[in-house]
């Protein structure tokens, strides 16, 4: 770009997205004189979903601001917990975040998940249609203008991913109320109502069941319950209201 030059300084939390040379202190950036500040920041590698505020020469400016020569821009990270106005807090996860989706559902968080790769345009369209926050590690997806809202998932480890999402958005936790398979709500069920899903040992050993109102899947405190209980207890201890 051969237009006005500005000085840009990124918050340390955004260092993942920018080249190493731009991670410390203000760096000089050329602009074309007509692009918005939001476009300039995105061109430097930072999804706007991760930007909390743009402070230009000490004054907060919108993404639509056209930078002028010599301006100094402070790019801040989103504040936590992040507020998502205008809709109940709900999430949409892409194909790569299946474990995170199941854990959010385990905690009772409304979480849609695409188990196949339907493509970025379809995901962004669904995010907007259902007013869901898109969670992804795909920076290109998070740059799509039709998104309702989005957030980058910083870690590849499910434990860290869950903590990051809970810390960032502070959703209300209602463990054991959603189906981990389809996100439907669970209801109490009798053994007779779920009998066709039970094997002999389960039928003899358990008396308390729940069933998904959407897909009909049966739940009981089986062999994996202790592991799931540990996930729930850790989340409630740190993020429960």
C-alpha positions as CSV (number, residue, x, y, z in Angstrom):
1,X,0.0,0.0,0.0
2,X,1.3,3.4,-1.0
3,X,-1.1,5.7,1.0
4,X,-0.9,7.2,4.4
5,X,1.3,5.4,7.0
6,X,0.0,4.7,10.5
7,X,1.4,3.1,13.6
8,X,-0.3,0.0,14.9
9,X,0.2,-1.7,18.2
10,X,-1.5,-5.0,19.0
11,X,-2.5,-6.3,22.4
12,X,-0.4,-9.2,23.5
13,X,-3.4,-11.6,23.3
14,X,-3.5,-11.0,19.6
15,X,0.1,-12.0,19.0
16,X,-1.0,-15.3,17.6
17,X,-2.4,-13.7,14.5
18,X,0.3,-11.2,13.5
19,X,3.8,-11.7,12.1
20,X,6.5,-11.9,14.7
21,X,7.9,-8.5,13.8
22,X,4.6,-6.8,14.7
23,X,4.1,-8.4,18.1
24,X,6.0,-6.0,20.3
25,X,5.4,-2.2,20.3
26,X,4.0,0.0,17.6
27,X,4.8,-0.9,14.0
28,X,4.5,1.2,10.9
29,X,1.8,0.2,8.4
30,X,1.1,1.6,5.0
31,X,-2.6,2.1,4.0
32,X,-4.3,2.9,0.7
33,X,-6.1,6.0,1.9
34,X,-9.6,4.6,1.4
35,X,-9.8,1.3,3.3
36,X,-11.4,1.2,6.7
37,X,-9.4,0.6,9.8
38,X,-11.2,-2.7,10.3
39,X,-10.1,-3.8,6.8
40,X,-6.5,-2.8,7.5
41,X,-6.5,-4.8,10.8
42,X,-7.9,-7.8,9.0
43,X,-5.3,-7.5,6.3
44,X,-2.6,-7.8,9.0
45,X,-4.1,-11.2,10.0
46,X,-6.3,-10.4,13.0
47,X,-10.0,-11.5,12.7
48,X,-12.3,-8.6,13.9
49,X,-14.1,-11.1,16.1
50,X,-11.0,-11.0,18.4
51,X,-10.8,-7.2,18.5
52,X,-12.4,-5.4,21.4
53,X,-11.7,-1.8,20.6
54,X,-9.6,0.3,18.2
55,X,-8.1,3.3,20.0
56,X,-6.8,6.0,17.6
57,X,-4.6,8.7,19.2
58,X,-6.3,8.1,22.5
59,X,-9.9,8.0,21.2
60,X,-12.0,4.9,20.5
61,X,-12.9,4.6,16.9
62,X,-15.3,2.3,14.9
63,X,-14.0,-0.3,12.5
64,X,-15.3,2.0,9.7
65,X,-12.9,4.8,10.5
66,X,-10.6,5.7,7.6
67,X,-7.1,6.1,9.0
68,X,-5.1,9.3,8.4
69,X,-1.4,9.6,8.0
70,X,0.5,9.5,11.3
71,X,-2.3,8.1,13.4
72,X,-1.4,5.7,16.2
73,X,-3.8,2.8,16.6
74,X,-4.0,0.6,19.7
75,X,-5.7,-2.7,18.8
76,X,-7.2,-4.2,22.0
77,X,-8.5,-7.7,22.5
78,X,-12.1,-8.4,23.4
79,X,-13.1,-7.8,27.0
80,X,-14.0,-10.8,29.0
81,X,-16.7,-11.9,29.7
82,X,-17.8,-10.8,26.3
83,X,-21.4,-9.6,25.9
84,X,-23.4,-10.8,22.9
85,X,-26.4,-8.5,22.7
86,X,-29.7,-9.2,21.1
87,X,-30.2,-12.9,21.4
88,X,-30.0,-15.8,23.9
89,X,-26.4,-17.0,24.0
90,X,-26.1,-19.9,21.7
91,X,-23.2,-21.4,19.8
92,X,-22.5,-23.1,16.4
93,X,-19.3,-25.2,16.1
94,X,-17.6,-26.4,12.9
95,X,-16.7,-29.9,12.0
96,X,-13.3,-29.8,13.8
97,X,-14.7,-29.0,17.3
98,X,-16.9,-32.1,18.0
99,X,-15.4,-32.8,21.5
100,X,-15.9,-29.2,22.6
101,X,-19.5,-29.3,21.3
102,X,-20.3,-32.4,23.4
103,X,-18.7,-30.9,26.5
104,X,-20.7,-27.6,26.1
105,X,-23.9,-29.7,25.7
106,X,-22.9,-31.7,28.8
107,X,-23.0,-28.4,30.7
108,X,-26.4,-27.5,29.3
109,X,-25.1,-24.9,26.9
110,X,-27.2,-24.6,23.6
111,X,-24.6,-25.8,21.1
112,X,-25.2,-26.6,17.4
113,X,-22.5,-28.6,15.7
114,X,-21.9,-29.6,12.0
115,X,-20.5,-33.1,11.9
116,X,-19.6,-32.7,8.2
117,X,-17.8,-30.0,6.3
118,X,-20.7,-28.0,4.8
119,X,-18.4,-25.1,3.8
120,X,-17.8,-21.6,5.2
121,X,-20.7,-19.9,3.4
122,X,-23.3,-22.4,4.8
123,X,-21.8,-22.1,8.3
124,X,-21.9,-18.3,8.2
125,X,-25.5,-18.3,6.9
126,X,-26.6,-20.7,9.6
127,X,-24.9,-18.5,12.3
128,X,-26.9,-15.5,11.0
129,X,-30.2,-17.3,10.6
130,X,-30.1,-18.9,14.0
131,X,-28.2,-16.0,15.7
132,X,-25.5,-18.2,17.0
133,X,-21.9,-17.4,17.9
134,X,-19.7,-19.2,15.5
135,X,-16.8,-20.9,17.2
136,X,-13.9,-22.0,14.9
137,X,-10.2,-22.2,14.4
138,X,-10.7,-21.2,10.8
139,X,-9.7,-17.5,10.5
140,X,-11.2,-17.3,7.0
141,X,-14.6,-18.4,8.3
142,X,-14.5,-15.8,11.0
143,X,-13.9,-13.0,8.5
144,X,-17.1,-13.7,6.6
145,X,-19.4,-10.6,6.8
146,X,-22.6,-12.6,7.1
147,X,-21.7,-14.1,10.5
148,X,-24.0,-13.2,13.4
149,X,-21.0,-13.3,15.7
150,X,-17.9,-15.3,16.0
151,X,-14.9,-16.3,18.2
152,X,-11.6,-17.9,17.5
153,X,-10.9,-21.1,19.5
154,X,-7.3,-20.6,20.6
155,X,-6.3,-24.1,21.7
156,X,-6.3,-27.5,20.1
157,X,-6.8,-29.3,23.5
158,X,-10.5,-29.8,24.5
159,X,-9.9,-29.0,28.2
160,X,-8.4,-25.7,27.3
161,X,-11.0,-25.0,24.6
162,X,-13.8,-25.4,27.1
163,X,-12.2,-23.2,29.7
164,X,-11.5,-20.5,27.1
165,X,-15.1,-20.5,25.8
166,X,-16.6,-20.5,29.4
167,X,-14.2,-17.7,30.5
168,X,-14.9,-15.6,27.4
169,X,-18.7,-15.8,27.2
170,X,-19.8,-16.9,30.8
171,X,-22.8,-18.9,29.6
172,X,-25.3,-20.1,32.1
173,X,-24.5,-23.7,33.0
174,X,-27.2,-26.3,33.4
175,X,-25.4,-29.7,33.5
176,X,-27.2,-32.9,32.4
177,X,-30.0,-31.1,30.7
178,X,-29.0,-31.5,27.0
179,X,-28.4,-34.5,24.7
180,X,-24.7,-34.6,23.9
181,X,-25.5,-36.2,20.6
182,X,-28.0,-33.8,19.1
183,X,-28.4,-30.8,21.6
184,X,-32.0,-31.6,22.4
185,X,-33.4,-31.2,25.9
186,X,-33.5,-34.2,28.2
187,X,-36.5,-35.3,30.2
188,X,-36.9,-38.0,32.9
189,X,-37.8,-41.4,31.5
190,X,-38.9,-44.7,33.0
191,X,-37.1,-48.0,32.3
192,X,-40.0,-49.1,30.2
193,X,-39.8,-46.0,28.0
194,X,-36.2,-46.7,27.0
195,X,-36.2,-50.5,27.3
196,X,-35.5,-51.0,23.6
197,X,-32.1,-49.2,24.0
198,X,-31.0,-51.2,27.1
199,X,-28.8,-54.4,27.2
200,X,-29.3,-57.0,29.8
201,X,-26.7,-55.8,32.3
202,X,-27.9,-52.2,32.0
203,X,-31.5,-53.2,32.5
204,X,-30.6,-55.1,35.7
205,X,-28.3,-52.5,37.1
206,X,-29.9,-49.1,36.6
207,X,-33.3,-47.6,37.5
208,X,-32.9,-43.9,36.8
209,X,-33.0,-42.8,33.1
210,X,-33.3,-39.7,31.0
211,X,-34.3,-39.4,27.3
212,X,-33.7,-36.8,24.7
213,X,-36.9,-35.1,23.5
214,X,-35.5,-34.7,20.0
215,X,-33.7,-37.9,19.0
216,X,-35.0,-40.2,21.8
217,X,-31.5,-41.3,23.0
218,X,-31.5,-42.8,26.5
219,X,-29.1,-41.7,29.2
220,X,-28.1,-43.3,32.6
221,X,-25.1,-43.2,34.9
222,X,-23.0,-45.7,33.2
223,X,-19.3,-46.6,33.0
224,X,-18.3,-43.2,31.7
225,X,-20.3,-41.2,34.3
226,X,-17.3,-40.5,36.7
227,X,-15.3,-39.0,33.9
228,X,-18.2,-36.8,32.8
229,X,-18.9,-35.8,36.4
230,X,-15.3,-34.7,36.7
231,X,-15.7,-32.4,33.7
232,X,-18.9,-30.9,35.1
233,X,-17.5,-30.4,38.6
234,X,-14.4,-28.6,37.3
235,X,-16.6,-26.3,35.2
236,X,-19.0,-25.5,38.0
237,X,-16.2,-24.9,40.4
238,X,-14.5,-22.3,38.2
239,X,-17.4,-20.9,36.1
240,X,-20.7,-21.8,37.8
241,X,-22.9,-19.0,39.0
